[in-house]
Each structure stands twice: as C-alpha cells, then as structure tokens.
Amino acid sequence: MVNDRQNLNLTAFARAPGSAAVEWLISDQAIPYPEAVTAMESRVADIAAGRAGELVWLLEHPPLYTSGTSGKTADLLDPRFPIFQSGRGGQLTYHGPGQRVAYVMLDLKRRRPDVRAYVASLEEWIIRALAAFNVRGERREDRVGVWVARPDKGNGFEDKIAAIGVRLRRWVSFHGISINVEPELNHFQGIVACGVTDPRYGVTSLADLGLTPSTPDVDIALRQAFEDVFERQPETI
C-alpha cells in the first residue's frame, strides 16, 4: 500500500533564496548517545536564535537502544545494550556500528512548518539515496520508515532498511534518520523494533541485500540526494 505522503509537494522544503547552504559534519569515531543529544540541543538552540546555520551530522553510535515518545517497556525483549529515552517520535530502535545515522537540524519555519510533509521529505531523501545502489526503497501507509520488498522470503514479506525519528523545537528539526549499511542485524532481535510484530516484516541492510558500498559511498549518496530534496531552489527541480 503506497502512502499518500509521496504526493506532497516536496520542493517546498528547498532552502530559502539567499540563505546559506546546509553545513555537513562527519564524525569518524562512534559518538555516545547522550553526547550527541547534548550537541544537537545546543545547535538547535543556536539555529532558532539565528546564531548558527542548518546542519546535517553523519555519525555512528556504539551499540545501544533508544526509545522514542511512543516506546513501550514491554518491547524491550533482551536488554543486551544500554537503553536511552529519546525525545524523538517513534518507539524502540537499535543503533550501532555499520549503521549510518544522519541527524538533521533544519529551520522548518523558514522552509515549511509542516511536520507531516517534513517526514515525507526525509523518506524521499532516503529513497533517492538508496536508488544510487539500485535498491528500491518504498513507503508504507501504516509503517514509518523505508522498506524493501523481500519476495525471496515469501509473499508479502518486507524488511525495513531505514528508520525515521524526529523532534522539533521552535520549528527547528533534530534527530533524523538511520540507514542500515552493514550492522549486526541480530541486535534488532533484542527489541520489538519500531513496535512492528508482524512476522512478515523484518529488518535488512545493504549488506544483507548482497551489496557492498562503504560508509563513505553511502555518505556521498546521501549528500547528493539531500541536495535534490532540500537544497535546490524550486525553479531548478
């Protein structure tokens, strides 16, 4: 089932004419989750106050679980790693090595103050980035994130390859997305990932699909796709 989010006018999220391009930061070392949240909150405050520009931060975390605003204690099945409460939307998810996290700090008040459309734009960004590796990512009406069909597993089987969880403060976004490049997928079994219990719906990665892009390859694809969705002025799209 295709989500009507894809019918939204995503070009409205292009940055305002005359505004500075989004800054990109890439962390080579795994960043502890509390440290990342503190840094994001500081940058969001500066963006809202006009003291700093927008930022996309690419990183990895050490193995851990986070619980969003809809998280349920019962969904923590095997607490093999630390769990952190998060102010983002969504339920429980796993972060760790081999997963590319992109924390996105954009001023939606200047772009478009519409949460639903913003989530759709994040989905579109992921879908376009995955297409660089000939992976067809898809939206689903009842499941946030980006999914790939797995007919090799059976009729109706699908796996999640990318997750989305956002928060807004004074219309500045933070938290963001994660794409599974080559994480240890077994670690997702310690939780009910994103609250999805249907056995037809699992978790996959680029490596699990038989692909071998490096993290820098994924970073390049993310940046190119980001420019298409968020950076180009509407008249050039």
N, C-alpha and C positions, 0 to 999 in steps of 0.2 A: 504494500500500500504506500503510495507516494504522498508525502506530506505537502500540503499547500504552502508551507513556508518557502518552497523553492519558487513560488510565483511572485514573491515580494520583489520590489524594486531595489536591488542591492546597490545600484550605483549611487543611491542617496547617501551611502556611507563613505564616499570619497572625501578626502580631507578638504577643508575649506580653502578656496583660492587664496593664495598668498601666505598660507600657514606653512610652518616648517615641516619637512619630511619627518616621518617617524624614525626615532633612534632605535638601533638594534644593538643588543648586548648578548654576547655568547659566553657562558661560563664553562670553562674546561673541567673544573672539579665538581663533584657532586655537592649540591647545596643542601644543608639541613633544612627541613621544612619550616621550623619557626623562624630561622634566619631569612628565608625567602619571603615569608608573610610580613615580617617587620620591614623589609626593604620595599616590598610592594606598597604597604600602607604609607610609608614615608613619601614615595614617589607620587602616589595618587593624591596625597595632600598638596604636594608641590604643583602638580598639574592643575588641580582645581583652583589653586590660588594664583595661577599664572606664573609660577616661579620656575617651571620646568616644562619641557616638551613631552610629547607622547613617546611611549617606549614599548618595544617587544623584547622580551627577555627569554632566550633559549637556554635550557639547562636540563640537568638530570638531578634526581634525588637519590639518596641512599634508600634501600628497601624500607617501605613504610606504607601504612594505610591512612587514608583521610576519610572523614565522614562529613558530608555536607549537611545543609539545613534540614533535609528530609531523611537523614540517616537513622537507622534502627539498630539498637543494640543486638537484637536477635540475628542480624545479618552478618555479625562477626563470628564466623564459624571456627576459625583456628588462628588465634592471635599470635602468630609467629613473629610479627614485627610490631614496632610501636604504632599506635594509632593516634591521630591528631584530629581534634574537632576543627572544622573549617567553616568559615562564613560563606563559602560559595554555595550555589544551588546544587541539588543532586543528593545522592546517597553515598554509599561506600565505594571507594576505588583503591587500586594499588598503584604506587609509583615506585620506580626503581631503575637500576642500570639497564640500558638498552631501550628505554622509553624516552622519546623527546617530548619535553614539556615546553609549552610556549605560554608565558604569562603576558597578557595583552592589556596595556594601560592606555586607553584611548579616551579622548574627551568627546563623549557622545552628545553633550549639549551643543557642541559646535558642528557635529556631524549629523546626527539624527537621534533624538531622545526617544528611542523605541526599543525596548528590551527584546521583544519577540523578533523583530527584524534583525537586531544585532546577533542573536543566536543563529538565525538563518544565514547571516553573512559569515559567521565562523564555520558553519557547516560547509558552505560553498568554498571557503578558503581551503579546508581540509580536502574536499573532493577534488579540487583543481590540483592540489599538491600531489595527491595520490595518483592522479592521472599521468603525472610525469613518469611513473613507474608502471604504467599500463594496468593499474588497479582501478576497478570501477567501484568507487565508494557511493553509497546511497543513503538517503534519509528514510526514516520511518516515522509514521504519524504518532505512534504510541511509545517511541523509544528515542530519547535524545542521544545524539552522537552520530557517528558514521559507521555504516555496516557494509559487509561484503557477503554476497550470496555464496553458499557452500554446497552446491549440488553434489559434490563428491562425498558429502556426509549423509545426504538423503534429501528427499523432497521437503522444501520449506526450511531447510537449515540455513542459518545466517550467523556470522560472527562479527563482533564489534572490534573495529581496528583503531578507533579514535574516540576519545571521550571529551565532553564539554562540561565545564562548570564555571559559572561566572558570578561576580558580585559587582554591584555599582555603589559608589559613594559620591554624592553630589554630581551624578551623571558621568563620573569617570569610572571606566571599567577596570577590573583586575581579576586575578586568577585567569582562566583561559581554557587551553586545550592540551591534550596529550595524544601522541601518536605512537603506537607500538611498533618499534623498529625491530628489535631483537631482545625483548625482555624474557625473563623466565616466566612463561605463561602459567606454570604450576602455582605460582604465588597468588594468582587470582582465585584459586580454589579455597583460600583461607577466608573468603568473604562471599556474600551474595552480591556479586559485582553489579553496582547501579540498581540493585533491587530486582534484577531480572532472574526469574526462577524457571522459565520455560526451558526444557532440556534441548530444544531446537536452537537456542540462542546462546552462543558461547563467546569466546574471546580469541582473537587471532593477532598476528603481526605480519610485517612484511617478510620476515624470515620464515614464518610458518607457511606463508604462501609460496615459498620457494624462491624468494627474491633476496638479493644480497647488497642493497645500497648501504653505503656508510652513513653515519650520522651527518657528516658534512654534506653528503649528497642530499639528504632529507632537508637540511637547513637551506640549501640552495633552492630546492623545490618550494619550500615554504615561503621564502622571500619573494620568489618570482610570482607565486600565486597571490601572495598578500598584496603586491603592487596592483595586480589586476582587480582585486576586490575592494581594497581600501585606499589606494594611493592615487590612482589615475583620476583625473578630473572627468566628470560625467560626459563632456562632449567628446572625449577621446576613447570612450569604452564602446 
